[in-house]
Amino acid sequence: MAHETVRLAEYAAGLRYEDIPRHVIERAKDCIIDTVAVIVLGNGLPWSQIISRYAQRIGAGGRSRILGSDGPLLQAPAAALANGTLAHAFESDNLTKPGAGVHPGGTLLPAGLAVAQELGLSGRDLITAVVAGYEVMYRIGYATKHSNERRGFHAPGTTGPFGAAVAAGRLLGLDASQMTNALGIAGSLAGGLMEFARSGTGAMVKRLHLGRAGESGVMAANLAADGFTGPVSVLEGEAGFLKVFCTEWDVSDLTRGLGTEWKTMTLCLKRFPVHMTAQTGVQAVLELRAEHGFTGMDVDRVTVAGTERMATINNIRDPTDIMMAQYSIPFCVALALFRDPRDPASFDDSALSDAAIREMCALVSVVAADPPPANPSASIVTVVLKDGRSVTKEVAEFNGTPARPLDRGELREKFVTLTRARYGAEAAGLFDRLQRLEEEKELGWVGA
């Protein structure tokens, strides 16, 4: 019987655009379009510029671009490194629901687009690569049961190289044996530690984990194309990914439903530039404000009840920089009482020093719900007002999940908002062109 790694590689190498249902293609395009926007947004941030300058030093002379940049074209690995970091630069990139510890856009699109631009490939080629990478990477992430992150690894840094290797490998035309080697190589390039969340310092490195995943995937695929080998049991072996990185896993999840269940449909688009654990809390605050007409100045205190993780890892009462603030449920909930959390401009440096937000942050308690919520992303938010009233809202799904997907107008609004500084009035036209991505014969224009 074939190893699970081999079965995944065979599937990824054999997938054709014509095999993919239309609704799956549309969801993959949502992933691509959303990620283009968050990369362009991320390009202007100071920590992103550090990475971009580094990528330009090591990667000059290629045909791939850093999206939203006027800088030189780069070799594909350097472009993937930069764009993956930029995608995760402001907590706006997409993920999955149910969660699997993967960030599909931030790993698949940077690697795939860099190779597609390098080789002059088409929109259909890129879409197929993203779907293949998604179907493989999601299953790997789901098989971990999130135990890699509980152990102290930042999950996307560990699963991302596999997805990026598949996306890049598809575009390089790897056969099943070469794709197996690409996955085998990617396993030795996986990494990323969660200490930034424990210590409350060094949060820039969180963004780098996705950039390194994209770069590693491009490297793994290119090495495999040239005959470099990796273990055929890299995922399920005794010293393979699951048993080394995880404390709990299910090998059968690696291939369950492969070819019949389209995991690409689990794509979840963020509407707020905050960590996944804060999305429902922020959504609940906005809905309570709309229903009851109060402002932040009317609030005495707030309680957010959710998972144990929310009450511990993301219960950061005094974030020291805006990156940690976006990871902090108390800060994000407090900001939503005073500003529009849908607009990334609300999370500028002034938010960190805003006395009203800071004071409210100290009045937001995050506790573990008893019993735990059936939906692990749910938040039960109780706002106590200064006039004595108490209002409560439970939100299990925020706008952007598969259960509450953004419609075309909402997706366009997010795209235009995130790219307006770069493209101005042309942003809407770029959105429309990306909507027809499968008609494009080459992709050098993306991100220009």
C-alpha positions, 0 to 999 in steps of 0.5 A, a space after each residue: 500500500 502506498 504511503 500517504 505522502 505518495 498518495 497526496 503527491 500523485 493526486 497533486 501531480 495529476 490534478 487538471 483544471 478541467 477536473 475542478 468544479 466551477 464553485 471550487 475554481 471560484 473559491 480559489 479565485 477568492 483566495 487569490 484575489 484576497 491575498 493580492 489585496 493583503 500583500 499590497 496592503 502589507 507592502 507599505 509597512 515598516 517590517 515588510 520593507 525590511 524583508 523586501 530590502 533583503 529579498 531584493 539584495 538576494 534575489 535580483 535578476 528574475 521575472 517575479 515581483 513583490 506585489 505593490 512595489 516599484 522595485 526590481 523583479 526578483 528570482 522566484 524564491 526571493 519573491 515568494 519570501 517577500 510576498 508570503 511575509 507581506 501577506 501575513 504582515 497585518 493579520 488580514 490574510 485568509 485561513 480555513 474553517 474548520 481551522 487546520 493551522 494553515 493560511 492558504 493565501 499566504 503560502 500558496 499564492 506567493 509561491 505559485 505566483 512567483 513561479 507562474 511569473 517566472 515561467 510566463 504561465 497562465 491564470 488557469 495554471 495558477 488556479 490549478 496550482 492553488 487548488 492542488 496545494 490547498 487540497 494537500 496542505 489543508 489535509 496535512 494541517 487538519 491531521 495535526 489536530 492543532 497539536 503542533 501549535 500547542 507544542 509551541 510551533 507556529 502551525 502555518 510555518 510547519 504546514 506551509 512549506 508542503 502546500 507551497 511545494 505542491 503549488 510550485 511543483 504543479 507549475 514546474 510540471 513535476 510528475 508524481 515521483 518528483 512531487 513526492 520528493 518535493 514534499 519530502 524536502 519540504 518537511 525538512 524546511 518546516 519551522 516557526 516558533 510561538 515564543 513571540 506570543 509567550 514573551 510578548 516581544 518579537 512579533 515581526 517574526 510571526 510574519 516571516 514564518 509564512 514568507 519562509 514557507 513560500 520560499 521553502 516550497 519554491 526551493 523544494 519544488 525546484 530541487 525535486 525538479 532537478 532530481 534531489 530526493 526526500 523521504 517518501 514517508 515524510 508525513 506519516 513516518 516514524 521520524 516524519 512530520 506528524 510524529 515529530 511536530 505533533 503530540 496528537 495526529 490522525 494519519 487517516 486525515 491525510 487522504 480522507 476524501 481526497 479527490 471527492 471532498 473539496 477542502 478548498 471550500 473551507 476558505 475563510 476570508 477575514 473582514 477585520 485585520 485581527 487574529 482569528 480568535 478575535 474575529 467573533 468577539 469584534 463581530 459581536 461588538 459591532 452587532 451590539 453597537 448597531 442593535 443598542 446604539 451605545 458608544 465606547 464612552 458608554 461602556 463600563 466593562 466587557 467580558 468575552 467568553 470563549 475557548 481556553 486558548 482565547 483566555 490564555 494565549 490571546 488574552 494579552 492585556 498590555 500589548 507593546 506593539 501593533 502586531 501584538 495588539 492585533 493578536 490581543 482579544 482585549 485590545 481588538 474588542 476595545 478598539 471596536 468600541 471606538 473605531 471601525 475595525 474593518 478599516 486597516 487604518 484604524 490599527 495605526 500607531 495612534 491606536 496603541 497610544 489612544 488613551 480611551 482604547 488603552 483604558 478599555 483594554 484593561 476593562 475587557 476580561 477574556 474567560 474560558 466558557 463553561 461549558 466550552 463552546 461547541 464552535 471553537 471560534 465562537 465568542 459570547 460577549 457581554 457588555 455592561 454599560 455605565 447606565 446599568 444595562 447589560 447586553 450579550 451577544 453570541 457569535 459563532 460565525 463571523 462574516 467571511 466564514 463558509 457559513 457567512 461568506 462575503 458576497 461579491 460586493 463585500 469582497 470588492 469593498 475589502 479589496 478596494 479598501 486594502 489597495 486604495 493607497 497603491 491603486 486609487 481609482 484603478 483598484 476596482 478595475 484590477 479587482 474585475 480583472 482578477 475575477 476573470 483570472 482564468 482568461 489571462 494568458 500570463 500574469 506578469 501584470 499582477 501586483 504591478 
